[in-house]
């Protein structure tokens, strides 16, 4: 009886400490890991939200770029960090959904080592072709690819990226056979689509907006449930008869899995407040990001459904990066 009472008191003491910690969180600077180099979409999103978060909570939020290992280096470092809410990671669907299916072994487990806090925003994918490609619509592109199976190649921002897998999804849904040419990032891939070296790619609006507005590439269809407000004249794939072609880079925040729920919930409220600040939402939208700001439970449910959907595609197509 004494042992049981001691254990109960210990549990209550820990719970009280966690609750008190959550009420005063943050009491020191937060380190925000970004698994990509500075200057990209994930970096922009982290720095935009972090700046407002820092102002709102009265503590520095230090963005630390840790690229490498297809985001695995930063993910593994986050998984090993103290589970106190002071180390957070910008994680996209490559980190949390694709990597476990693309690699036989990883230095971290998304399900076991990382806990979702909030989905910050979505980068919807867009099918684009070169301005001089001779293709004016998505139907033109699909017809050309069907007419010459294997003769049409497409660029991507990298093997295993949302851009790559979005085109693979279109290939399956439209019954196409095309050759994948991966690049190190969206910018060099777009440059070769503009130059006519390759006819097409899937690109997110953040990376492709300048090329689209400048008339260097033509947007043919968006892999989004609805048309994008920035591209109101570009149809969705669903409108063209391909309702399952939906793809986006989903960027959220995760923490070490042992982080107390009270701290996770406090961090969630603070991040969502920063995302919903009008100037932040405007900056995100102007950049090409759809602001979200979900609960941890909503983010977890989305990751579960995305894992089911994309793992099937990756397995069926036998895509591997090992």
C-alpha positions as CSV (number, residue, x, y, z in Angstrom):
1,X,0.0,0.0,0.0
2,X,2.8,2.4,0.9
3,X,4.6,1.6,-2.4
4,X,1.4,2.3,-4.4
5,X,0.8,5.5,-2.5
6,X,4.3,6.6,-3.2
7,X,3.9,5.9,-6.9
8,X,0.7,7.8,-7.1
9,X,2.3,10.8,-5.3
10,X,5.2,10.7,-7.8
11,X,2.8,10.6,-10.8
12,X,0.8,13.5,-9.3
13,X,4.0,15.4,-8.7
14,X,5.2,14.9,-12.3
15,X,1.8,16.0,-13.6
16,X,1.8,19.1,-11.4
17,X,5.3,20.0,-12.6
18,X,4.3,19.5,-16.3
19,X,1.2,21.7,-15.8
20,X,3.3,24.4,-14.1
21,X,5.9,24.2,-16.9
22,X,3.2,24.6,-19.5
23,X,1.7,27.6,-17.8
24,X,5.1,29.4,-17.9
25,X,6.2,28.1,-21.3
26,X,8.4,29.4,-22.8
27,X,10.8,30.6,-20.1
28,X,13.8,30.5,-22.4
29,X,14.7,30.7,-26.1
30,X,13.2,28.1,-28.5
31,X,15.4,26.4,-31.1
32,X,13.6,25.8,-34.3
33,X,15.3,23.3,-36.7
34,X,14.6,23.6,-40.4
35,X,15.8,20.5,-42.4
36,X,16.6,22.6,-45.5
37,X,19.0,25.3,-46.5
38,X,18.1,29.0,-45.9
39,X,16.0,30.7,-48.6
40,X,13.5,28.0,-49.5
41,X,9.8,27.6,-48.8
42,X,10.2,25.8,-45.5
43,X,12.7,28.3,-44.3
44,X,10.5,31.2,-45.3
45,X,7.6,29.7,-43.5
46,X,9.5,28.9,-40.3
47,X,11.1,32.4,-40.1
48,X,7.8,34.1,-40.8
49,X,6.0,32.3,-38.1
50,X,8.9,32.3,-35.7
51,X,9.3,36.1,-35.8
52,X,5.7,36.6,-34.7
53,X,5.8,33.8,-32.2
54,X,8.9,35.4,-30.6
55,X,7.1,38.7,-30.3
56,X,4.0,37.1,-28.8
57,X,5.7,34.9,-26.2
58,X,8.5,37.4,-25.3
59,X,11.3,34.9,-25.9
60,X,13.8,34.5,-28.8
61,X,12.9,31.8,-31.4
62,X,16.2,30.8,-33.1
63,X,15.8,29.3,-36.6
64,X,18.6,26.7,-37.2
65,X,19.0,25.3,-40.7
66,X,20.2,21.7,-40.7
67,X,19.9,20.3,-44.2
68,X,21.0,16.8,-45.2
69,X,19.8,13.2,-45.4
70,X,16.6,14.1,-47.2
71,X,15.6,15.9,-43.9
72,X,16.7,12.9,-41.7
73,X,19.6,14.7,-40.0
74,X,17.4,17.4,-38.5
75,X,14.6,14.9,-37.7
76,X,17.0,12.6,-35.9
77,X,18.5,15.5,-33.9
78,X,15.0,16.6,-32.9
79,X,14.1,13.1,-31.8
80,X,17.2,13.0,-29.5
81,X,16.6,16.5,-28.0
82,X,15.2,17.0,-24.5
83,X,11.4,16.6,-24.6
84,X,10.6,20.0,-23.1
85,X,9.2,21.9,-26.0
86,X,12.3,24.0,-26.5
87,X,13.4,22.1,-29.6
88,X,10.9,22.1,-32.5
89,X,11.2,20.9,-36.1
90,X,9.7,22.1,-39.3
91,X,8.6,18.8,-40.8
92,X,7.1,18.2,-44.2
93,X,5.5,15.1,-45.6
94,X,8.9,14.0,-46.8
95,X,10.0,13.8,-43.2
96,X,6.9,12.3,-41.7
97,X,5.2,10.4,-44.5
98,X,7.5,9.6,-47.5
99,X,10.8,8.7,-45.9
100,X,9.7,5.6,-44.0
101,X,8.5,4.1,-47.2
102,X,11.4,5.3,-49.4
103,X,14.2,4.1,-47.1
104,X,14.7,0.6,-45.7
105,X,16.1,2.1,-42.5
106,X,16.0,5.6,-41.0
107,X,17.8,7.2,-38.1
108,X,14.4,8.2,-36.6
109,X,10.9,7.0,-36.6
110,X,8.2,9.6,-37.3
111,X,5.6,7.6,-35.4
112,X,7.7,6.7,-32.3
113,X,10.1,9.7,-32.0
114,X,8.1,12.8,-33.0
115,X,4.9,14.3,-31.9
116,X,2.7,16.5,-34.1
117,X,2.0,20.1,-32.9
118,X,0.3,21.8,-35.8
119,X,0.2,21.9,-39.6
120,X,1.3,25.4,-40.5
121,X,0.5,25.4,-44.2
122,X,0.2,23.7,-47.5
123,X,2.1,24.2,-50.7
124,X,-0.2,22.9,-53.4
125,X,1.3,21.3,-56.5
126,X,0.8,22.7,-60.0
127,X,1.5,21.0,-63.4
128,X,3.5,23.4,-65.5
129,X,5.1,23.2,-69.0
130,X,7.5,25.5,-70.8
131,X,5.9,28.5,-72.5
132,X,7.1,27.2,-75.9
133,X,6.1,23.6,-75.4
134,X,3.1,23.8,-77.7
135,X,0.8,22.5,-74.9
136,X,-1.9,24.9,-73.8
137,X,-3.9,22.6,-71.5
138,X,-3.5,19.6,-69.2
139,X,-5.4,17.5,-71.8
140,X,-2.8,18.5,-74.4
141,X,0.0,17.3,-72.1
142,X,-1.7,14.0,-71.2
143,X,-2.5,13.3,-74.8
144,X,1.1,13.9,-75.8
145,X,2.4,11.6,-73.1
146,X,-0.1,8.9,-74.0
147,X,0.8,9.2,-77.7
148,X,4.5,8.4,-77.1
149,X,4.9,6.3,-73.9
150,X,8.4,6.8,-72.4
151,X,9.2,9.6,-74.8
152,X,8.1,12.4,-72.5
153,X,10.4,13.2,-69.5
154,X,9.6,15.4,-66.5
155,X,11.7,17.3,-64.0
156,X,11.3,17.3,-60.2
157,X,12.8,19.1,-57.2
158,X,14.3,15.8,-56.2
159,X,13.7,12.1,-55.9
160,X,11.1,11.4,-53.2
161,X,10.0,15.0,-53.1
162,X,6.3,16.0,-53.1
163,X,6.9,17.3,-56.6
164,X,8.2,13.9,-57.8
165,X,5.4,11.9,-56.1
166,X,2.7,14.3,-57.3
167,X,3.7,13.5,-60.9
168,X,3.9,9.8,-60.2
169,X,0.3,10.1,-58.9
170,X,-0.8,11.7,-62.1
171,X,1.0,9.0,-64.1
172,X,-1.0,6.3,-62.3
173,X,-4.4,8.1,-62.5
174,X,-4.0,9.1,-66.2
175,X,-2.3,5.9,-67.3
176,X,0.9,7.5,-68.4
177,X,4.5,6.3,-68.8
178,X,7.0,9.1,-68.4
179,X,10.7,9.3,-67.4
180,X,11.6,11.0,-64.2
181,X,14.6,13.4,-64.1
182,X,15.4,14.5,-60.5
183,X,17.2,17.8,-59.7
184,X,18.6,19.3,-56.6
185,X,15.7,21.7,-55.8
186,X,12.9,23.3,-57.7
187,X,14.8,26.2,-59.1
188,X,17.2,24.3,-61.4
189,X,14.4,22.0,-62.5
190,X,12.3,25.0,-63.4
191,X,15.2,26.6,-65.3
192,X,15.4,23.5,-67.6
193,X,11.6,23.5,-68.1
194,X,11.9,27.2,-69.1
195,X,14.8,26.4,-71.4
196,X,13.0,23.5,-73.1
197,X,15.4,20.8,-72.0
198,X,12.4,19.1,-70.3
199,X,8.8,19.7,-71.1
200,X,7.1,19.7,-67.7
201,X,7.1,19.3,-63.9
202,X,5.0,19.6,-60.8
203,X,5.9,22.7,-58.8
204,X,4.5,24.4,-55.8
205,X,3.3,28.0,-56.2
206,X,5.9,29.4,-53.8
207,X,8.7,28.2,-56.1
208,X,6.9,28.7,-59.4
209,X,4.9,31.9,-59.0
210,X,7.5,34.2,-60.5
211,X,8.0,31.9,-63.6
212,X,4.2,31.6,-64.0
213,X,3.5,35.3,-63.7
214,X,6.5,36.1,-66.0
215,X,5.1,33.9,-68.7
216,X,8.1,31.6,-68.7
217,X,6.1,28.5,-67.8
218,X,2.4,27.8,-68.3
219,X,0.3,26.5,-65.4
220,X,-2.0,23.7,-66.7
221,X,-3.8,22.3,-63.6
222,X,-3.6,22.4,-59.9
223,X,-3.5,19.3,-57.7
224,X,-5.8,20.9,-55.1
225,X,-9.4,20.3,-54.2
226,X,-10.3,23.8,-55.3
227,X,-8.8,26.4,-57.7
228,X,-6.1,28.5,-56.2
229,X,-7.0,32.2,-55.6
230,X,-3.7,33.2,-57.1
231,X,-4.5,31.2,-60.3
232,X,-8.2,31.5,-60.7
233,X,-8.2,30.5,-64.4
234,X,-6.2,27.2,-63.9
235,X,-8.5,24.2,-63.4
236,X,-8.1,21.5,-60.8
237,X,-7.3,17.9,-61.9
238,X,-10.7,17.0,-60.5
239,X,-12.4,19.3,-63.0
240,X,-10.5,17.4,-65.7
241,X,-11.7,14.0,-64.5
242,X,-8.8,13.0,-62.2
243,X,-10.3,13.5,-58.8
244,X,-7.6,11.6,-56.9
245,X,-4.8,13.8,-58.2
246,X,-4.3,15.9,-55.0
247,X,-0.8,16.7,-53.8
248,X,0.9,19.3,-51.7
249,X,4.0,19.8,-49.6
250,X,2.5,19.9,-46.1
251,X,4.7,21.7,-43.6
252,X,4.1,21.5,-39.9
253,X,5.8,21.6,-36.5
254,X,6.8,18.5,-34.5
255,X,8.6,18.0,-31.1
256,X,10.2,15.0,-29.4
257,X,7.5,12.4,-28.7
258,X,8.0,12.4,-24.9
259,X,7.1,16.1,-24.7
260,X,4.3,16.5,-22.1
261,X,0.9,17.0,-23.6
262,X,0.4,20.2,-21.7
263,X,3.5,21.7,-23.3
264,X,2.5,20.4,-26.7
265,X,-1.0,22.0,-26.3
266,X,0.5,25.3,-25.1
267,X,3.0,25.4,-28.0
268,X,0.1,24.6,-30.3
269,X,-2.0,27.6,-29.1
270,X,1.0,29.9,-29.4
271,X,1.9,28.7,-32.9
272,X,-1.7,28.9,-34.2
273,X,-2.0,32.4,-32.8
274,X,1.1,33.4,-34.7
275,X,-0.2,31.8,-37.9
276,X,-3.5,33.5,-37.6
277,X,-2.0,37.0,-37.1
278,X,-3.3,38.9,-40.2
279,X,0.1,40.0,-41.4
280,X,1.5,36.5,-41.2
281,X,-1.4,35.0,-43.1
282,X,-1.0,37.7,-45.8
283,X,2.7,37.0,-46.1
284,X,2.1,33.3,-46.4
285,X,-0.7,33.7,-49.0
286,X,1.4,36.1,-51.0
287,X,4.3,33.6,-51.0
288,X,2.1,30.8,-52.2
289,X,1.3,29.0,-49.0
290,X,-2.2,28.1,-47.8
291,X,-2.2,28.9,-44.1
292,X,-3.7,26.2,-41.8
293,X,-3.0,26.1,-38.0
294,X,-4.5,22.8,-36.9
295,X,-4.8,21.1,-33.5
296,X,-2.3,18.3,-32.7
297,X,-5.1,15.7,-33.2
298,X,-6.1,17.1,-36.6
299,X,-2.5,17.1,-37.7
300,X,-2.0,13.5,-36.5
301,X,-5.2,12.3,-38.3
302,X,-4.0,14.0,-41.5
303,X,-0.5,12.3,-41.3
304,X,-2.2,9.0,-40.8
305,X,-4.4,9.3,-43.9
306,X,-1.5,10.7,-45.9
307,X,0.7,7.8,-44.9
308,X,-1.9,5.3,-46.0
309,X,-2.4,7.0,-49.4
310,X,1.3,7.6,-50.3
311,X,2.7,4.4,-48.9
312,X,0.5,2.4,-51.2
313,X,1.6,4.5,-54.2
314,X,5.3,4.1,-53.3
315,X,5.0,0.4,-52.7
316,X,2.9,-0.2,-55.9
317,X,5.5,1.7,-58.0
318,X,8.5,0.1,-56.1
319,X,10.1,3.6,-55.5
320,X,13.1,3.4,-53.3
321,X,15.9,5.8,-52.4
322,X,18.3,3.2,-50.7
